[in-house]
């Protein structure tokens, strides 16, 4: 049992911890201390649902449907490109620093939730990681071990997103200068555009 839980935890950690659009967004929200709980909770719940679908064998539709993967790729690329533009604009105007310094981030909870959902669900890579890869590994396990494997994977997701969101404040001393926020926004913009370009280049629609 413990071995199976650890196996799920190790595989999930390798997939989740990699720097990507979702993690960059959670980090920025954590640094701004803006709706951190809801951002982390939504990321965790989405992961839990998708991991469950993959491990329990319910994710084959997305994996085998060309229409679904193509639509997700195009929507995801468009959203990430738009978010990248916002990040580059923030870097140029030092918007993030001004919001953090004045604690006047005007984004509503509804807007933050919508962005978090889009950042999570419009990226086809999240389905590849949680549904396809985890599902494939779980498919090699006996039925009674799949639940322990899922427990390990889901636990890591919760620890990671809440740890990243609330742990980001430890980096606050490094973000007392606008130049540091600008560098972060620039990095986020590059990450968003790189992932968007990768989605368009992937063999998903043609």
PyMOL commands that set and color helices and strands:
alter all, ss='L'
color gray80, all
select helices_A, chain A and resi 2-16+21-32+36-55+60-64+66-93+95-102+109-121+124-138+143-175+178-201
alter helices_A, ss='H'
color red, helices_A
deselect
rebuild
show_as cartoon
